[in-house]
Structure formats: C-alpha cells, structure tokens
Amino acid sequence: MRFISETSSDGVREQQFTLGDIPGVLWTPEGAGATRPLVLMGHGGGQHKKAPDVLAHARGFVTECGFAVVAVDVPAHGDRPKVEEYDRIATENRSRVEAGEELAPLIAGFQALVARQTVPEWRAVLDAVQQLEHVGAGPVGYWGVSLGCGLGVPFIAAEPRVRAAVLGLGGVLASAEAAARITIPVEFLVQWDDERVPRVQSLALFDALGSAEKTLHANPGRHGELPAFELESTLRFFARHLG
C-alpha cells in the first residue's frame, strides 16, 4: 500500500492510496490511533470511489460513529484504465436492449464477470488496511447499492470478516447462490419504481439472503432516488452491529 495524498477537514482525515493497480481512499477520524470498526464501500456503476453518496456516507461513519471507511475504484471506473472487454460487453448490451431484450439479465451477467476480479481485490485491500495502526483488525461492515450490491453479495459471501451489510438496488439473477451463503445482519434498500432492476428481482434477492436478521426498506422512486434519510438508518444499523 502506497499513500499518495493526505488531507484533513472537519475532523476527517482522508488518505488516497494505491495497492498495486488498485486506487483507493481511506477516511479515519483525525488523530485516530487505535483499532476501530471499518466499513468497505462499493460505488455504483459509472461512478467512482469518491462519488457523492459514498463521500456523504463515509464522512457520516467517521464523524458520527468513529469508524474507518475505505473505498476503491472498480475496474474500468474512476482512476482505473478502460478494459476493452468491458467496453465491448457494454456496447453489445446497449444494442441488445435496443433490440428488445430485458436489461436486468444483461446487468447481472456483467456484474458476475466483474466480481471475479473485485472479490480478491477487495479482500487484499482489507488485508492491507487492517494492518494500519490507526485502523487495526476490528469488525468490518460493507455498504453497496446498485453495482455495489451486485459485486458486494459475492464479496460478503466469500469474506468472513464482514459482520453486517447494507445492500440494495440489486437483483437476484446473478447472486442467488452467493446470497444464500450470507448469514450476517443485512439492511436491504429497494426503490419501488426502479427502472433498472425490476422490483420482483430485488425482492427475490432479499428473500434469497440466508440471514436470520434482515430488514427490507422500500421507498417510492426510481433507481437513483434513494431518500437522504436512509443515511441515518444506515448509521444506526452499523453502530448497532459493529459497535
């Protein structure tokens, strides 16, 4: 892990880093020097590690809960180079949708492909971040909606360090088997009028989760219209389960 920049504002220390080819950012309380809970955040499709919703949640976790937060750019997003195969698939998918195919199965197939790369990458990031003195090997949470959900489900299923997760805006088509292996507490977000992920697919993913403790939060609105008040619920959820 190599840190390439550091800034502080309003009690939050932000360190940008690279781990091999993976660009990321770590947020911690200013002056932190002991083990604390860590939340890994997965950004949405077409976004990056410092997208507005990621940044808002990260600063809330740090200032309200004293957590550390880490986010990295998904392949072909943010500061990472384009991937020719992904560009080709995206172009093909647009043509298939224009020809009348459903969007949700195409999204699911693409996310399953990308997850083969991101699951080991995110586990390596956790390894590196938890070795830092101002983070340590404390409890881990995961937050991710949309693409962050599609990649987060297989990651959580493979990573025993994750103790609680907030997921949503994702469907079951590529994730049912992995979802069944998830047994940690989950808060799951659904937009009732989601135009990208059919409601029935989101509800099926919630049903597929093997967790004994899982809560469904359904709100009216389209895919990108999550209510701002859900941030407060997320803060309470992680404070309850990560300490």
N, C-alpha and C positions, 0 to 999 in steps of 0.2 A: 504494500500500500504506500502510495506516494502522495503527500498533501501538496497541492499546487496553489492554494489561496486560503486566506482566513479573514473573516470579518466578524464584528460583534455589533448588535443593536438591540436595545430594549430587553437586555438580559439573555439574549440568544446568541450563542456562538455558532457560526456557520463555517465549515471547513469543506472545501471542494477537494476531491482526490481522484486518483486513478488507481485501479487494481488490475494490472496487466492492461488489457484493452478496454476495461470497463470504466467509464466515467461516472462518478457518483458525488453525493453531497451528504455530509453528516451535520446534524444540528444537535447541540447539547446546551444545558444551562451554562451561562457564563460562570467560570470559576469551578465547574464541576471537577471532582477528583476522586470519585468512588463509584462502585458498581451500582447500576441503576437499570430499570426496565428499558428495553429497546423495541421500537416499532419499525418494521420494514414496510415501506410504502411502494406500491406498484401503480404507475401512472396509466392514464388512458391511451387509447390508440391515437396516433398523430400528435401526442403531447411529449413531455419530457420530464426530467427529474425535478424541475422547479416550476412545474405548471401551477397556476393559481390555486387550485384546490389542494394540491399536495403541499404547497407552501403554507396555506392557511391552517391545514390540519397539523403540519409539523410544528409550527410556532405555538399552536394550542397545546399540543402534547408536551412541549418543553416548558412553557410558562405556567400552565395550569397543573401539570402532573409531575414535572421534574424529570421527564423521560428523555432518553436519547432517541433520535429518529434518523434513519438512513434511507435514501432513495437513489436509484441508479437509472441510467438511460437504458431502455430496452433496445435490443439490436435494431438498427436502421432508424432510430429515433434520436432526437437531441443532438449531442456531440458525437454520435457514432456514425461511421460511414454508411452509405447506402449498401444494401445487399441485393445483388442482381436477381437472385432467385425470388426474394420477397416482392421486388418491384414487378417481376413478371407475373407472379400469382395475383397481385393486386389488380394489375391491368386485365388479366383474364377474368377475375371475379367481377369487375365492373361490366365487362362485356356480357357475362352470363346473366347478371341481374337485369341488364337492359333487354336481354332476350327472354326474360320472364322467369328466371329461376329465383327461388327464395334466398334472401340474404343471409339468414341465420345459419344455415348449414355451412355456407361458404366461410363465414366468420369463424365458426367452430373449427373447421379444418385448418384454417390458417393459424389460429391460436394454438392448436395442438402441435403444429410444426414448430412454432417459435418456442414453446415451452420446453422442448428437448434441449434447447440452448440455455434458456434462462434459469431453469431449476438448478443445474450445477453452478451457474454463475452466482446466483443469489446465495447459495449455501457457502460458496467461497467468500463472498462479501461478509456474511455473518461471522465466519471464522475470523476474518481479519479485524472486523470492528470490535468483536468481543475481546480481543487481545489488548485493546487500548485501555490505558489506566483510567480514563475518565468515562468509560462505558462499562467494561467488565462483562462477566458471564452471567448477567441477570436474566430474568424472564423475558421472553420475546413474544411480540404480537405482530400481526400482519393486517394491513389495510389496503384494499384494492377494489375498484369498481371498473366495469366495462372490460377493457383489455387487462387491467389489473386483477380482475376476478378470474378471467379465463386462464391467465398464467398463474394466478395465486392458488387456485384449487390444487393443481398437481404439485406445486411447491409445498404447500402445507401438508399434503398427504405424504410427502417424502421427507419432511423436516420435523423431527420430534421435539426440537427446541421451541417451536411455536405453541403457545399455550392458549391463545384466544385470537379471533379474527373477525374483522368487519369486511364483508363481501357484498357484491350486488351488481345489478345491471348486466348479468351474465346468464347464459342458458345452459341447458343440461347436455346438449348434443355431444360435446367433446369431453365432458367432465364427469359423467355419471359414475364410472368405476372409481376414479380418484376421490370423488365426493363421498362415496360410501366408506372410504377409509379414514375420513376426518371425524374425530370424536371430541374435539375441543369445543368450548362455547363459541357460538357464531351469532353475530348480528347481521342480518341479510336485508339489503335495500332493493326495493322494486319500484320502478316508475310505471304506474298503471297504464299509461298511454304510450309506452316505449315503442318507437317506430323501427328500432334496430333489432331488438331482442323481443320476440313475442312473449306476452305475459305468461302464456302457458309454459313456455320453456323456462322462464325464471322461476315460476312456482315449482316446476318439476325438479330444478336444481336444488331448491330449498328442501324439497321432500327427500331428495337423494342423499343429503348430508347425513352422515351417521351419528351426528352429535345428539346427545340426550338433552343438552341445553342449547336451543337455537330459537331466535326470535325474528319474526318477519316484520319489517317496516315497509308498508306500501303507501305511496303517496301519488296523487294525481299529477300528471305532467308527462312530458316527453323524455327521451333518453338523457339529455344533458341538463335537466331541470330539477335536480335534487334540491330539496329545500335547505336553506342555510342552517335551519335549526337542527338538522341531523348531526351537525358537528358537535353540538352539546351532548347529544345522546352518545355519540362515539367516545367522547372524552369520559363520560361516566362509565361506559362499558369497559374501557381499558383500565381505568382507575380501579374498578371493582375486581378485575381478573388478573391484572399484573401487579397491583399493589402501589 
